[in-house]
């Protein structure tokens, strides 16, 4: 009798275990996805807040010149804000543009009048954070950071600074199940430049 009960228990466990393990894996994957998304949102907001400050006006990749403040700041380059996703296994990509009128080569920009536009990734790599930083004036014109161009990263006039972070994330569970899918997380933050 005990042997039959043990056999029945093992059979029931064998039938139920894959479903239970799948649910546990899905829960862990979902939690990791939510963590990545909320961290991306926080990084985007922080970068936009810092980019609106007058001492960040020279470059996105250099530390700000804030020695004139009563207590000089120890702030890092604006693009370093995206590195808060490093502990989650993400790498960060940022390139300056080749012209003030176009985004970096890894994105396509579609204007939306005086509102922030839409950016589509070009050939994204999974687990890579793509950084887009541009300013938008009241006429709807955009200006991208271009070190070889005549203007600096941002110009005076209380324009809007837009920070758009995108990451393509491939859940572990989809990889294990052989499903070729990825989720693109996008976080856009807008601040008015203070100078």
Long-range contacts (C-beta under 8 A, 24 or more apart in sequence): 22-173, 25-172, 25-173, 25-176, 26-173, 28-172, 29-171, 29-172, 29-173, 32-88, 32-171, 32-172, 33-169, 33-171, 33-183, 33-185, 35-88, 36-85, 36-88, 36-90, 36-167, 36-169, 36-185, 37-185, 37-187, 39-84, 39-85, 39-88, 40-85, 40-129, 40-165, 40-167, 40-185, 40-187, 41-187, 41-189, 42-84, 43-81, 43-82, 43-84, 43-85, 43-129, 43-165, 43-187, 44-163, 44-164, 44-165, 44-187, 44-188, 44-189, 45-187, 45-189, 46-81, 46-84, 47-78, 47-79, 47-81, 47-82, 47-131, 47-133, 47-163, 47-165, 47-189, 48-161, 48-162, 48-163, 48-189, 48-190, 48-191, 49-189, 49-191, 50-75, 50-78, 50-81, 51-78, 51-133, 51-154, 51-161, 51-163, 51-191, 51-193, 52-161, 52-191, 52-192, 52-193, 52-194, 53-194, 54-194, 54-195, 56-153, 56-154, 57-152, 57-153, 57-154, 57-155, 57-156, 57-193, 57-195, 58-152, 58-153, 59-145, 59-147, 59-152, 59-153, 60-94, 60-96, 60-133, 60-145, 60-153, 61-94, 61-96, 78-133, 79-131, 79-133, 82-129, 82-131, 82-165, 85-129, 85-167, 89-127, 90-127, 90-128, 90-129, 90-167, 91-127, 91-128, 91-129, 92-128, 92-129, 92-131, 93-128, 93-129, 93-130, 93-131, 94-130, 94-131, 94-133, 96-144, 96-145, 96-146, 96-147, 97-144, 97-145, 97-146, 98-146, 98-148, 99-144, 99-146, 99-149, 100-143, 100-144, 100-146, 100-149, 100-151, 101-142, 101-143, 101-144, 102-144, 103-132, 103-134, 103-144, 104-132, 104-144, 106-130, 107-132, 107-166, 109-134, 109-142, 111-140, 111-142, 113-140, 114-138, 114-139, 114-140, 116-160, 116-162, 116-164, 116-188, 116-190, 117-142, 119-164, 119-166, 121-166, 121-168, 121-184, 124-166, 124-168, 124-184, 125-168, 126-168, 126-169, 126-170, 126-182, 127-167, 127-168, 127-169, 127-170, 128-167, 128-168, 129-165, 129-166, 129-167, 130-165, 130-166, 130-167, 131-163, 131-164, 131-165, 132-162, 132-163, 132-164, 132-165, 132-166, 133-161, 133-162, 133-163, 133-164, 134-161, 134-162, 135-159, 135-160, 135-161, 135-162, 135-193, 136-160, 136-161, 136-162, 136-190, 154-193, 156-193, 156-195, 157-193, 158-192, 158-193, 158-194, 158-195, 159-192, 159-193, 160-190, 160-191, 160-192, 160-193, 161-190, 161-191, 161-192, 161-193, 162-188, 162-189, 162-190, 163-188, 163-189, 163-190, 164-188
